[in-house]
């Protein structure tokens, strides 16, 4: 089992290296290329999308969202809400920015959980493979969507995320079981679920609450779900992120801020703070996410009439 764990971590490092190489090359190309006017070029002219050193605010968003993600709040809905509420990133570029920018903080979380938490490795590898396939297919679709479709997709995704966070806040999530892996029909259901989670992450639905619900109902120990959840996300993000990078469907500077601020946020939460009473903060995130969801849907409606 130690061999499988080492193999998984080596593969994760390989995915991360390929992703980072392509990201650095894309930033270098953008530095030497003038922004085209009109269409998606207008999005790329936005300050958050121009290559360069991220602002203190962009880095702070990465630190705060990933700090609380490690403590159980989730980073996707929180980051999307901040971007929409303060108009920091164009709507069309938000999904790609999340996938690209949160990649390395998520890898840091995955390494921590896979290393310290016991889980049945064969199940973990199969579930991660299903999520990779779902993310690759989903990214190919979402990265090519126009602005209005992105707004509608993210709006409903945020409403779904708010509902799942509400279920967590009022303790409706399943208590889980005592198994460290899945087999038989439970494994088949888990593979289908993780495939769907991989695809839906391209619209900004984080896997935290959905994974706890699905794998908890399937009888997995709640602690054992965390390597599955974070391991899947750590492979999903470079897989999908590469496609968003290839299409230029992300905000370079904002994503870099998430990455630079996010990794220290993860390490601080995991090794120093470890636990905080975040119940009231969770309710605040639910409210802000719900407001942002309706704001996105309203923007999509206005986009249709213009």
GIZIZI-V745381 format. One record per pair of residues at least 6 apart in sequence whose ideal C-beta (glycine too) atoms are under 6 Angstrom apart, sorted by the first residue. I is the first residue (numbers start at 1). GAP is how many residues later the second one is. Records with the same first field share a line. If there is no record, write none. Layout:
BEGIN
I: GAP + GAP
END
This chain:
BEGIN
1: 120
4: 117
12: 222
15: 223
16: 91
19: 219 + 222 + 223
22: 220 + 223
23: 222
26: 219
27: 24 + 225
30: 21
31: 20
35: 6 + 9 + 10
43: 47 + 49 + 50
46: 44
48: 40 + 41 + 203 + 205 + 206
49: 202 + 203
50: 203
51: 201
52: 201
54: 199 + 202 + 203
58: 196 + 199
59: 198 + 201 + 202
61: 21
62: 195 + 196 + 199 + 200
63: 198 + 202
65: 10 + 13 + 14
66: 9 + 39 + 196 + 199 + 200
67: 198 + 202
69: 6
70: 39 + 196 + 199 + 200
71: 198 + 205 + 207
73: 205 + 212
74: 132 + 134
75: 27
76: 22 + 128 + 130
77: 81 + 84 + 212
78: 207
79: 19
80: 14 + 124
81: 207 + 208 + 211
83: 6 + 11
84: 208 + 211
85: 207
89: 8 + 162 + 165
91: 56 + 59 + 60
92: 55 + 58
93: 157 + 158
95: 47 + 107 + 109
96: 148 + 153 + 154
97: 153 + 154 + 157 + 158
98: 106
99: 138 + 141 + 142 + 145
100: 141 + 150 + 155
101: 154 + 157 + 158
102: 156
103: 134 + 135 + 138
104: 155 + 159
105: 157 + 158 + 161
106: 127 + 128 + 131
107: 127
108: 155 + 158
109: 121 + 157
110: 120 + 121 + 124
112: 158
113: 113 + 114 + 117
114: 113 + 117
117: 106 + 109 + 110
118: 62
119: 61 + 105 + 108
120: 60 + 61
123: 58 + 59
124: 103 + 104
127: 63 + 67 + 101
128: 103 + 104 + 107
130: 61 + 64 + 65
131: 63 + 67 + 101 + 105
132: 103 + 107
134: 61 + 64 + 65
135: 63 + 101 + 104 + 105
136: 103
138: 61 + 64
139: 63 + 101 + 104
140: 103
142: 60
143: 100 + 101 + 104 + 106
148: 152 + 155
151: 145 + 148 + 149
152: 148
153: 50
154: 50 + 142
155: 138 + 141 + 142
157: 46 + 47 + 48
158: 131 + 134 + 135
159: 134
161: 44 + 128
162: 124 + 127 + 128
164: 45
165: 121
166: 120
167: 6
168: 41
169: 113
173: 39 + 40
174: 42 + 43
176: 40 + 44 + 45 + 46
177: 42
178: 43
179: 40 + 41
180: 41 + 44
182: 8
186: 32
190: 28
193: 21
194: 38
197: 10 + 13
198: 38
201: 35
202: 38
207: 22 + 26
211: 14 + 18
212: 13
215: 10
244: 6
END
